Amino acid sequence: MMQQTDQPPASTTSNEAAWKLHPQLLADSIPVTELPTCAIRLLDDARFPWILLIPRIAGLTQWLDMPQDIAHQVLDEVHEVQQVLQQIFTPIRINFAAIGNRVDQLHIHCVARFSNDAAWPDVVWGHGLRQPYNPLDRLTRANAIAAGLKSHSRRHSSD
C-alpha cells in the first residue's frame, strides 16, 4: 500500500508540478499515501504515531497564504487523518499543529498521544531524541495508516 516514491504523482497543475518536498521532511519521514491536496508521511519516530500532511503547493510556507477553498480541503484532510489515528490507536488526545520554525515548508503534524508516552503531558516537539522505527515496524505502521485512509475515503465518498 505504501507508495515507493518520495515525490508526488504526476500532477495536473503547474503548481503541483513545481512542488518539491523539503529535504528535512524527506529525511525525517516516509511516504504513506497521497490525499487530494496533501502528501501523507509518517515521521520516523517510533515513540509516537506521528503523521505529517504536506500540502502539494509550491512555495507554501504559511496557512494564511492558501486560497480559502484549498485551506478548507487541507483541514478536511487533517480531520480525516485524525479520525484514522483515533480508530487505529485509540489515543486519549491527538495533537496537531503547523509550526514551521525549523522547516519553512507548510506541514501539519498530527500526533496520537497517550498518558504513558515518552513526552506526556508535555508537547512532543523537542522532547528527547527521535527513535527511528525498525524497518518492519515502520512499514507495518505506514501500511496500516494508508489502509485506514483508503477505507475512510471509500466510506465517506458514498455519503
C-alpha positions as CSV (number, residue, x, y, z in Angstrom):
1,M,0.0,0.0,0.0
2,M,2.8,2.4,0.8
3,Q,3.9,4.4,-2.2
4,Q,7.5,3.9,-3.3
5,T,8.2,7.5,-4.3
6,D,9.0,10.4,-2.1
7,Q,7.7,13.0,-4.6
8,P,4.1,13.5,-5.7
9,P,2.5,11.5,-8.6
10,A,2.1,13.1,-12.0
11,S,0.4,16.3,-11.4
12,T,-2.5,18.0,-13.1
13,T,-1.5,21.6,-12.2
14,S,1.7,23.6,-12.7
15,N,1.7,24.5,-9.1
16,E,1.8,20.8,-8.0
17,A,4.4,20.1,-10.7
18,A,6.8,22.7,-9.2
19,W,6.2,21.3,-5.7
20,K,9.1,19.5,-4.0
21,L,9.3,18.0,-0.6
22,H,11.6,19.9,1.8
23,P,14.9,17.9,2.3
24,Q,14.4,17.8,6.1
25,L,10.9,16.3,5.7
26,L,12.2,13.8,3.2
27,A,15.0,12.7,5.6
28,D,12.8,12.5,8.7
29,S,9.7,10.8,7.3
30,I,8.5,8.1,4.9
31,P,5.6,8.2,2.4
32,V,2.3,6.7,3.5
33,T,-0.1,7.8,0.7
34,E,-1.5,10.8,-1.2
35,L,-4.7,12.6,-0.5
36,P,-6.2,15.0,-3.0
37,T,-4.3,18.0,-1.6
38,C,-1.7,16.7,0.8
39,A,1.2,14.2,0.8
40,I,0.8,12.0,3.9
41,R,4.0,10.9,5.6
42,L,4.9,9.0,8.8
43,L,7.5,10.7,10.9
44,D,10.3,8.2,11.6
45,D,10.0,8.3,15.4
46,A,8.7,5.0,17.0
47,R,7.8,6.8,20.2
48,F,4.7,8.3,18.7
49,P,2.1,7.6,16.0
50,W,3.0,10.9,14.1
51,I,1.7,11.9,10.7
52,L,2.7,14.8,8.6
53,L,0.4,16.3,6.0
54,I,2.2,18.4,3.4
55,P,0.0,20.4,1.0
56,R,1.4,20.0,-2.5
57,I,1.6,23.7,-3.3
58,A,4.9,25.1,-4.4
59,G,6.4,27.7,-2.1
60,L,3.7,27.5,0.5
61,T,5.0,28.4,4.0
62,Q,2.0,29.6,5.9
63,W,-1.6,28.5,6.3
64,L,-2.9,32.0,5.6
65,D,-1.3,32.0,2.2
66,M,-3.5,29.2,0.9
67,P,-6.6,30.1,-1.0
68,Q,-9.6,29.6,1.3
69,D,-11.1,26.7,-0.7
70,I,-7.7,24.9,-0.6
71,A,-7.4,25.6,3.2
72,H,-10.8,24.0,3.8
73,Q,-9.7,21.0,1.8
74,V,-6.5,20.7,3.8
75,L,-8.5,21.0,7.0
76,D,-10.8,18.2,5.8
77,E,-7.7,16.0,5.2
78,V,-6.3,16.8,8.7
79,H,-9.7,15.7,10.1
80,E,-9.6,12.5,8.1
81,V,-6.1,11.7,9.3
82,Q,-7.1,12.4,12.9
83,Q,-10.1,10.1,12.6
84,V,-7.9,7.3,11.2
85,L,-5.3,7.8,14.0
86,Q,-8.2,7.7,16.6
87,Q,-9.6,4.5,15.0
88,I,-6.2,2.7,14.8
89,F,-4.5,3.7,18.0
90,T,-7.3,4.9,20.3
91,P,-5.2,7.7,21.9
92,I,-6.5,10.0,24.6
93,R,-5.5,13.1,22.6
94,I,-4.5,13.9,19.1
95,N,-2.2,16.9,19.0
96,F,-2.0,18.9,15.7
97,A,0.0,21.9,14.7
98,A,1.6,23.7,11.9
99,I,4.7,25.3,13.5
100,G,7.3,25.8,10.7
101,N,10.1,27.4,12.7
102,R,12.7,24.9,11.5
103,V,11.2,23.7,8.2
104,D,9.5,26.6,6.4
105,Q,7.5,24.4,4.0
106,L,4.0,24.2,5.4
107,H,3.3,20.9,7.0
108,I,0.8,19.8,9.6
109,H,1.7,17.5,12.4
110,C,-0.9,15.0,13.8
111,V,0.3,13.1,16.8
112,A,-1.6,10.4,18.7
113,R,-0.9,10.9,22.4
114,F,-1.1,8.6,25.4
115,S,-0.8,9.2,29.1
116,N,2.2,6.8,29.1
117,D,4.0,8.2,26.1
118,A,7.6,9.5,26.3
119,A,6.6,13.1,26.4
120,W,3.3,13.1,28.3
121,P,1.9,15.6,29.3
122,D,4.3,17.9,27.5
123,V,4.4,18.5,23.8
124,V,6.4,16.1,21.6
125,W,8.3,18.8,19.7
126,G,11.9,18.9,21.0
127,H,11.3,16.2,23.6
128,G,14.2,13.8,23.7
129,L,15.9,12.2,20.7
130,R,13.9,10.7,17.8
131,Q,13.9,6.9,17.9
132,P,13.7,5.6,14.3
133,Y,11.4,2.6,13.6
134,N,12.9,-0.7,12.7
135,P,12.1,-1.3,9.0
136,L,9.3,-3.9,9.6
137,D,7.5,-1.8,12.2
138,R,7.8,1.3,10.0
139,L,6.3,-0.5,7.0
140,T,3.6,-2.1,9.1
141,R,2.6,1.3,10.7
142,A,2.7,3.1,7.4
143,N,0.6,0.4,5.7
144,A,-2.0,0.4,8.5
145,I,-2.4,4.1,8.2
146,A,-2.6,4.0,4.4
147,A,-5.3,1.3,4.6
148,G,-7.2,3.2,7.2
149,L,-7.2,6.3,5.0
150,K,-8.2,4.3,1.9
151,S,-11.1,2.7,3.9
152,H,-12.1,6.0,5.4
153,S,-12.2,7.7,1.9
154,R,-14.3,4.8,0.5
155,R,-16.8,5.0,3.3
156,H,-17.2,8.8,3.0
157,S,-17.2,9.0,-0.8
158,S,-20.5,7.1,-0.8
159,D,-22.2,9.6,1.6
